[in-house]
Amino acid sequence: MNKTAAVVILGFVLTASGHGDSPGPTTGPATPAKLKPVASTGSGLLLDVPLDLSRFSRQQFEAFSSTVGPEKIRRKWTSAITPLPNPPAAGERGLTEPEVRDIMLRIRDLFDEGKSAPVSDVGLISTQEDVNRKPMYNHVAAFANSSVNAYLLVQRLAGTEGWGYFAIVQDLATEPPSDYFADINGREVKFEGQSCYKCHSSGPLALHPAREDLVSDVPLLAAINRHITEQPASRFHFPEHDRPGDYGTPLAMEACTRCHDADAPRGVLFRAHSHPIRILVDFGYMPPNRRLTPKELAELKSWLEAKP
């Protein structure tokens, strides 16, 4: 999970004029959504030049994505969120790890059985900068019931063999909700802590393709992103075997702490989150409604480069 998306986006640059009837904004739109062209703003925050993906065609994207099993993806959909059966009432205690494990295995089975509505893309965060610098192909599906939001990521790096499966379960029965992350390759579910936290400080994340045509279904992407942005403030669940480290001094810039703070809607940011911070600010996704000034960029760059 550490090679996927980044800090949660409160606003995203996708628009869709249709909404359907239920549930809320997760149904198929009546008219196509549009995706803002993806381009670096030249902020100076990136550690390397933006990766050039111009040699990858839409046809190559579709062919590679389909190696997961063409019957599992690019499916017709009426709701972007696949319903899950409601679990027994958990009360204030929330879910147990075995219950979370069962949900994760269930959503993987739904994907493999062609019973979910995944969107396919080449991810911006997982492709750019110091992660891989090769196209990272993703399939992302969302699931929910009255007390759980769940997400499945099926991922493969260009030039490698096989697809990896990863899951997020957001337990809405606790206060605040608890976000569980796990590697679910094989029948063993391996709960993850520090590696996932590097990008997922605030739980499930909005999706950003690395290029505007490297996404299978823009209206579906928009609908899943709407569902993600409506999530409540939550806390990251660190399993006992992978407890949080000493993350040092949090980012204190006012432009960021309006949303990313202890008492704000999204989690505190540390230098451990530098990879998604650099990309999302440079590509103009953060802050959601404006760009940082040169003075703010200099302050952010200084903080990112400061020694612990």
NORKAFEN-V204377 format. One record per pair of residues at least 6 apart in sequence whose C-alpha atoms are under 8 Angstrom apart, sorted by the first residue. I is the first residue (numbers start at 0). J is the second residue. D is the distance in whole Angstrom. If there is no record, write none. Layout:
BEGIN
i:j:d
I:J:D
I:J:D
END
This chain:
BEGIN
i:j:d
0:165:6
0:180:8
0:181:8
0:182:7
0:194:7
0:195:5
1:194:5
1:195:5
1:196:7
1:197:7
1:198:6
2:124:8
2:125:5
2:130:6
2:198:8
3:122:7
3:124:6
3:125:5
3:198:7
4:122:7
4:123:8
4:124:5
4:125:6
4:198:6
4:199:7
4:204:6
4:205:8
4:206:7
4:275:7
5:124:7
5:197:8
5:198:4
5:199:6
5:200:8
5:204:6
5:272:8
5:274:8
5:275:5
5:276:8
5:279:8
6:198:6
6:199:6
6:200:6
6:201:6
6:204:7
6:272:8
6:275:6
6:276:7
7:199:7
7:200:8
7:201:6
7:202:7
7:203:7
7:204:5
7:205:6
7:228:8
7:265:7
8:204:7
8:205:6
8:228:7
8:284:7
8:285:7
8:287:7
9:228:6
9:287:6
10:228:7
10:287:5
10:288:7
11:205:8
11:224:8
11:284:7
11:287:7
12:34:7
12:35:6
12:284:8
13:32:6
13:33:6
13:34:5
13:35:7
13:221:6
14:32:5
14:33:6
14:34:7
14:221:7
15:28:6
15:30:7
15:31:6
15:32:4
15:33:7
15:218:7
15:221:7
16:28:7
16:29:7
16:30:6
16:31:8
16:32:7
17:27:7
17:28:4
17:29:4
17:30:6
18:24:5
18:25:7
18:26:6
18:27:7
18:28:5
18:29:7
19:25:8
19:26:5
19:27:6
19:28:6
19:29:7
20:26:7
21:78:8
22:78:8
24:222:6
24:225:7
24:226:7
25:78:5
25:79:5
25:80:6
25:222:5
25:223:7
25:225:7
25:226:7
26:76:8
26:77:5
26:78:4
26:79:6
26:222:7
27:76:7
27:77:5
27:78:6
27:79:7
27:218:7
27:219:7
27:222:8
28:218:6
31:217:7
31:218:6
32:217:6
32:218:5
32:221:7
33:217:7
33:218:8
34:211:6
34:217:7
35:211:7
36:210:7
36:211:6
37:208:8
37:209:7
37:210:6
37:211:6
37:282:7
38:282:6
39:49:7
39:281:6
39:282:5
39:283:7
40:281:5
40:282:6
40:283:7
41:281:6
42:280:8
42:281:5
42:296:7
43:281:8
44:277:5
44:278:8
44:280:8
44:281:6
44:296:8
44:300:6
45:128:7
45:277:6
45:278:7
45:281:7
46:128:6
46:129:8
47:128:6
49:127:7
49:128:7
50:126:8
50:127:6
50:128:8
50:132:7
52:134:8
52:210:8
57:212:7
57:213:6
60:121:8
60:213:7
61:215:8
64:119:7
64:136:7
64:137:8
65:72:7
67:162:7
70:113:6
71:110:6
71:111:6
71:112:7
71:113:4
71:114:8
71:115:8
71:117:8
72:113:7
72:116:7
72:117:6
72:118:7
72:119:8
72:138:8
73:116:8
73:117:7
73:118:7
73:119:8
73:215:7
73:216:8
74:116:6
74:117:8
75:116:8
76:116:6
78:116:8
79:116:6
79:140:8
79:141:7
79:219:6
79:222:6
79:223:6
80:115:8
80:116:7
80:140:8
80:141:5
80:142:5
80:143:7
80:223:7
81:114:8
81:115:6
81:116:7
81:140:8
81:141:6
81:142:5
81:143:6
82:142:6
82:143:5
82:144:6
83:142:6
83:143:6
83:144:5
84:144:6
85:144:6
85:145:6
85:146:7
86:146:8
89:172:7
90:172:6
91:172:6
91:173:6
91:174:8
92:172:7
92:173:7
93:170:7
93:171:8
93:172:5
93:173:5
94:170:7
94:172:8
99:168:7
99:179:8
100:188:6
102:168:8
103:149:8
103:151:8
103:166:6
103:167:8
103:168:7
103:183:7
104:183:7
104:186:8
104:188:8
106:142:7
106:149:8
106:150:8
106:151:7
107:151:7
107:164:8
109:115:6
110:116:8
110:117:8
110:140:8
115:140:7
115:141:8
116:140:6
116:141:8
117:138:6
117:139:5
117:140:4
117:141:7
118:138:6
118:139:5
118:140:7
118:214:7
118:215:6
118:216:6
118:219:6
118:220:6
119:136:7
119:137:6
119:138:4
119:139:7
119:214:6
119:215:5
119:216:7
120:136:6
120:137:5
120:138:7
120:208:6
120:209:8
120:213:5
120:214:4
120:215:6
121:134:6
121:135:5
121:136:5
121:137:6
121:208:5
121:209:6
121:210:7
121:213:6
121:214:7
122:134:8
122:135:6
122:136:7
122:137:7
122:206:7
122:207:6
122:208:5
122:209:5
123:207:6
123:208:5
123:209:4
123:210:8
124:207:7
124:209:8
124:275:6
124:278:7
124:279:8
125:131:7
125:132:8
125:134:8
125:135:6
126:132:5
126:133:6
126:134:5
126:135:5
126:209:7
127:133:8
127:278:8
128:274:7
128:278:8
129:274:7
133:156:7
133:157:6
134:156:6
134:157:6
135:154:7
135:155:6
135:156:5
135:157:6
136:154:6
136:155:5
136:156:6
136:157:7
137:152:7
137:153:6
137:154:5
137:155:7
138:151:8
138:152:6
138:153:5
138:154:6
139:150:7
139:151:6
139:152:5
139:153:6
140:150:6
140:151:5
140:152:7
141:148:8
141:149:6
141:150:5
141:151:7
141:223:7
142:148:6
142:149:5
142:150:6
143:149:6
146:170:6
146:171:5
146:172:6
147:168:7
147:169:6
147:170:5
147:171:6
147:172:8
148:168:6
148:169:5
148:170:7
148:171:8
149:166:7
149:167:6
149:168:4
149:169:6
150:166:6
150:167:5
150:168:7
150:203:8
151:164:7
151:165:6
151:166:5
151:167:7
152:164:6
152:165:5
152:166:6
153:162:6
153:163:6
153:164:5
153:165:6
154:162:5
154:163:5
154:164:7
155:161:7
155:162:5
155:163:6
163:184:6
164:182:6
164:183:5
164:184:5
165:180:8
165:181:6
165:182:5
165:183:5
165:184:7
166:180:6
166:181:5
166:182:7
166:183:7
167:178:7
167:179:6
167:180:5
167:181:7
167:203:7
168:178:6
168:179:5
168:180:7
169:176:6
169:177:6
169:178:4
169:179:6
169:202:8
170:176:5
170:177:5
170:178:6
170:179:8
171:177:7
175:232:7
175:233:5
175:234:6
176:231:7
176:232:7
176:233:5
176:234:6
177:233:6
177:234:5
177:235:6
177:236:6
178:202:6
178:233:7
178:234:6
178:235:5
178:236:5
179:190:7
179:191:8
179:235:7
179:236:5
179:237:8
180:190:6
180:191:6
180:192:7
180:195:7
180:236:8
181:188:6
181:189:5
181:190:4
181:191:5
182:188:6
182:189:5
182:190:6
182:191:7
183:189:6
190:238:6
191:237:7
191:238:7
191:241:7
192:236:7
192:237:5
192:238:6
192:241:5
192:242:7
192:243:7
193:237:8
193:241:7
193:242:7
193:243:6
193:244:7
196:235:7
196:272:8
197:271:5
197:272:5
198:272:6
198:274:8
198:275:6
200:235:7
200:265:8
200:266:6
200:267:7
200:268:7
200:272:8
201:232:8
201:233:7
201:234:7
201:235:7
201:265:5
201:266:5
202:233:7
202:234:7
202:235:7
203:227:7
204:224:8
204:227:7
204:228:8
205:223:8
205:224:5
205:227:6
205:228:7
206:220:7
206:224:7
208:214:6
231:264:7
232:263:8
232:264:5
232:265:6
232:266:8
233:265:8
233:266:8
234:266:8
237:243:7
246:269:6
246:270:7
246:271:7
247:269:7
247:270:8
247:307:7
248:269:7
248:270:8
249:267:7
249:268:6
249:269:5
249:270:7
250:256:8
250:267:7
250:268:6
250:269:6
250:270:8
250:302:7
252:295:8
252:299:8
254:286:7
254:291:8
255:286:7
256:263:8
256:267:8
257:263:7
258:264:6
258:265:5
258:266:8
259:265:5
259:266:5
259:267:5
259:268:6
260:266:6
260:267:5
260:268:8
261:267:6
270:302:8
270:303:6
273:303:7
279:285:5
280:286:7
280:290:8
283:289:8
283:290:7
END
